[in-house]
Amino acid sequence: MSDKSWILILDDDAAMARCIAREMKVLAEPRYAATCGAARAALADRRGLLAVVLDLELGDGRGLDVLAELRRHDAHVPVLMLSGTGDREPVNDAQRLGAEFAYKPFVAENLRAFADRVLQKRFVASFRRWVLSPT
């Protein structure tokens, strides 16, 4: 895996994943995973990982489990969790793990707003490194 920036899209619905990728490609190269196992494999090497968009319910597990595992290794990568359920408990769990949350069917503005926040966070981090770097 290269150091080029990428975003992981974890959704077992291929059409939904393509819709997400269309909106998120302004951030970075999209990489797809349809299962928790594939997501874990993709996240084994997180170099260049810019953000994660993941579905709450997957065929082989729950997105919350992937999120919890990700947080054990990287507490700062921005995550947007998506769900079609109106249950508040997973929303609260995702937010406790530092993720943003949006309900399906989502509107493109939700993804664009998330992308804007990720880009802003990246800019601020780059600016801080530049200001704090020795000259």
Secondary structure, DSSP 8 states (H G I E B T S, - for coil): --SS-EEEEE-S-HHHHHHHHHHHTTTSEEEEESSHHHHHHHHTS-TTEEEEEEESEETTEEHHHHHHHHHHH-S-S-EEEEES---HHHHHHHHHTT-EEEESS--HHHHHHHHHHHHHHHHHHHHHHHHHS--
